[in-house]
Amino acid sequence: MQDIKSIIRNIRKDFENEELHELHLPDQPFEAFEMWMKEAIEKQVPEYNAMVISTVGKNMQPSSRIVYLREYEKDVFTFYCNYNSRKSKEIEENNKISLLFYWIPLQRQIRIEGIAKKSSVGKSKSYFLSRPYENQLSAYASNQSQKISSREELMRKFEEFSQKFPEYPVPYPDFWGGWDVEAHYYEFWQGRYSRLHDRIIYEKVGDKWIKGRLAP
Ligand SMILES: Cc1cc2nc3c(=O)[nH]c(=O)nc-3n(C[C@H](O)[C@H](O)[C@H](O)COP(=O)(O)O)c2cc1C
């Protein structure tokens, strides 16, 4: 194999997708999101609901990780996690958040920026109860983002909780739930030839969405 550093430096891929024209996109960005999500599902893009979320706590250090988008309604995107996790603590300190989808087979990226708020207990509970038994137990066994001594410690806790809660469904834990992200900015990026990509943005001004285009 060639030197890895030189492979990374020199790899180049041209995109040859169709034009993304502002006139072909709906006035409501949420409708554009649904259009693209539908296409990602139809074209069986792997992990189409995986998104990178970035948070910045009070120490001003951005941190990113992938989570699954689980629910959405107009301009509100929901993911679920432990409320004691690093990401949840950072959101508590600063509720500004960004979401990013990258769909390689479609050469598309969607950026969303917004404000995160805890989902209602009813919504979190209803989603928790829809999860498989093992996933419900792992919410109890994993004190997400805390240091642990070994994998055995995690497995021991999983076993303990499976004895404590032998039946499905496991009771809803109040330290676990959803974050609803209300969007105020969207960008739809379509890869094109010669790095002349299309970038269509929507910015919320008052209660109206203003569409624009950015240089790639
Ligand atoms: C494909 C994929 C999907 C994931 N989905 C979730 C999720 O929905 N919720 C979650 O809490 N973590 C999810 N994770 C794990 C997170 O990336 C991360 O490791 C975890 O949430 C802890 O992050 P934190 O310490 O910054 O809070 C997922 C990871 C991958 C690779």
Ligand as a Chemical Component Dictionary entry (heavy atoms), coordinates in Angstrom:
data_LIG
# 
_chem_comp.id                   LIG 
_chem_comp.type                 NON-POLYMER 
_chem_comp.pdbx_formal_charge   0 
_chem_comp.three_letter_code    LIG 
# 
loop_
_chem_comp_atom.comp_id 
_chem_comp_atom.atom_id 
_chem_comp_atom.alt_atom_id 
_chem_comp_atom.type_symbol 
_chem_comp_atom.charge 
_chem_comp_atom.model_Cartn_x 
_chem_comp_atom.model_Cartn_y 
_chem_comp_atom.model_Cartn_z 
_chem_comp_atom.pdbx_ordinal 
LIG C1  C1  C 0 -24.310 5.273  14.302 1  
LIG C2  C2  C 0 -24.317 5.762  15.741 2  
LIG C3  C3  C 0 -25.529 6.058  16.346 3  
LIG C4  C4  C 0 -25.560 6.505  17.673 4  
LIG N1  N1  N 0 -26.773 6.854  18.224 5  
LIG C5  C5  C 0 -26.806 7.339  19.480 6  
LIG C6  C6  C 0 -28.034 7.827  20.028 7  
LIG O1  O1  O 0 -29.085 7.859  19.376 8  
LIG N2  N2  N 0 -28.006 8.302  21.307 9  
LIG C7  C7  C 0 -26.852 8.328  22.048 10 
LIG O2  O2  O 0 -26.912 8.750  23.218 11 
LIG N3  N3  N 0 -25.676 7.915  21.541 12 
LIG C8  C8  C 0 -25.619 7.423  20.276 13 
LIG N4  N4  N 0 -24.416 7.015  19.738 14 
LIG C9  C9  C 0 -23.194 7.110  20.578 15 
LIG C10 C10 C 0 -22.662 8.554  20.559 16 
LIG O3  O3  O 0 -21.953 8.793  19.359 17 
LIG C11 C11 C 0 -21.754 8.880  21.768 18 
LIG O4  O4  O 0 -20.696 7.955  21.848 19 
LIG C12 C12 C 0 -22.525 8.847  23.092 20 
LIG O5  O5  O 0 -23.807 9.433  22.956 21 
LIG C13 C13 C 0 -21.751 9.584  24.178 22 
LIG O6  O6  O 0 -21.500 10.908 23.791 23 
LIG P1  P1  P 0 -21.169 12.069 24.856 24 
LIG O7  O7  O 0 -20.180 11.466 25.836 25 
LIG O8  O8  O 0 -20.572 13.175 24.065 26 
LIG O9  O9  O 0 -22.458 12.454 25.542 27 
LIG C14 C14 C 0 -24.357 6.592  18.417 28 
LIG C15 C15 C 0 -23.134 6.300  17.779 29 
LIG C16 C16 C 0 -23.125 5.889  16.469 30 
LIG C17 C17 C 0 -21.780 5.621  15.803 31 
# 
loop_
_chem_comp_bond.comp_id 
_chem_comp_bond.atom_id_1 
_chem_comp_bond.atom_id_2 
_chem_comp_bond.value_order 
_chem_comp_bond.pdbx_ordinal 
LIG C1  C2  SING 1  
LIG C2  C3  SING 2  
LIG C2  C16 DOUB 3  
LIG C3  C4  DOUB 4  
LIG C4  N1  SING 5  
LIG C4  C14 SING 6  
LIG N1  C5  DOUB 7  
LIG C5  C6  SING 8  
LIG C5  C8  SING 9  
LIG C6  O1  DOUB 10 
LIG C6  N2  SING 11 
LIG N2  C7  SING 12 
LIG C7  O2  DOUB 13 
LIG C7  N3  SING 14 
LIG N3  C8  DOUB 15 
LIG C8  N4  SING 16 
LIG N4  C9  SING 17 
LIG N4  C14 SING 18 
LIG C9  C10 SING 19 
LIG C10 O3  SING 20 
LIG C10 C11 SING 21 
LIG C11 O4  SING 22 
LIG C11 C12 SING 23 
LIG C12 O5  SING 24 
LIG C12 C13 SING 25 
LIG C13 O6  SING 26 
LIG O6  P1  SING 27 
LIG P1  O7  DOUB 28 
LIG P1  O8  SING 29 
LIG P1  O9  SING 30 
LIG C14 C15 DOUB 31 
LIG C15 C16 SING 32 
LIG C16 C17 SING 33 
# 
